[in-house]
Amino acid sequence: MKTLTEYMAMSYRMEIVEDKDEGGFVVSYPDLPGMYYLWGKTVEKCSGKMHWMQKTWFEAALEESVKIHEPVSLGGV
């Protein structure tokens, strides 16, 4: 199993979707189940908070011995 530092150094694909009903944006990492930020007024605010949330997700997964998948290449392969 890799360390927190090793997982944080990997490039996980982030998806940002505009919430047309409520305004703002919803952000998720498809390769990290349950890892999403529900809302942010701007893309910058969302992506800024995602680093902290990603770190917290990895810490919890490592503590609970949850299998962490490595990122799928950004090219979709």
C-alpha positions in Angstrom: 0.0 0.0 0.0 1.3 3.5 -0.9 1.7 6.3 1.6 -0.5 9.5 1.9 2.3 11.5 0.2 2.4 9.0 -2.7 -1.3 9.1 -3.3 -1.4 12.9 -3.0 1.3 13.1 -5.7 -0.9 11.2 -8.2 -3.0 13.0 -10.7 -6.7 12.1 -10.1 -9.2 13.3 -12.6 -11.5 16.0 -11.2 -14.9 16.6 -12.7 -16.5 20.0 -12.3 -20.2 20.4 -13.3 -22.2 23.6 -13.2 -25.3 23.4 -11.0 -27.8 25.3 -13.2 -30.6 24.9 -10.7 -28.9 26.2 -7.6 -26.0 28.1 -9.2 -22.3 27.4 -8.5 -20.5 24.1 -9.2 -20.3 20.5 -8.0 -16.9 18.8 -8.0 -16.0 15.1 -7.8 -13.2 12.7 -8.3 -14.6 9.7 -10.3 -11.8 7.3 -9.1 -12.4 8.1 -5.4 -15.8 6.8 -4.4 -17.8 9.3 -2.3 -15.2 12.0 -2.7 -17.0 15.1 -3.9 -17.6 18.7 -2.9 -21.3 19.5 -3.2 -21.2 23.2 -4.0 -19.0 26.2 -4.6 -19.8 29.6 -6.0 -16.8 29.6 -8.3 -14.6 26.9 -9.9 -11.6 28.4 -8.0 -13.3 28.0 -4.6 -14.3 24.4 -5.4 -10.9 23.3 -6.6 -9.1 25.1 -3.7 -11.1 23.1 -1.2 -10.7 19.8 -3.1 -7.0 19.4 -2.2 -7.9 19.5 1.5 -10.9 17.1 1.0 -8.8 14.7 -1.1 -6.1 14.6 1.6 -8.8 13.9 4.3 -10.3 11.2 2.1 -6.9 9.4 1.6 -6.2 9.6 5.4 -9.5 8.0 6.2 -9.2 5.3 3.6 -5.7 4.5 4.8 -6.8 4.3 8.4 -9.7 2.0 7.5 -7.7 -0.1 5.1 -10.0 0.8 2.2 -8.6 -0.1 -1.2 -7.5 3.0 -3.0 -7.6 2.8 -6.8 -4.8 4.5 -8.7 -6.1 7.1 -11.2 -7.2 6.1 -14.6 -5.1 7.9 -17.2 -6.5 11.3 -18.2 -6.8 10.0 -21.7 -9.5 7.6 -20.7 -7.5 4.5 -21.2 
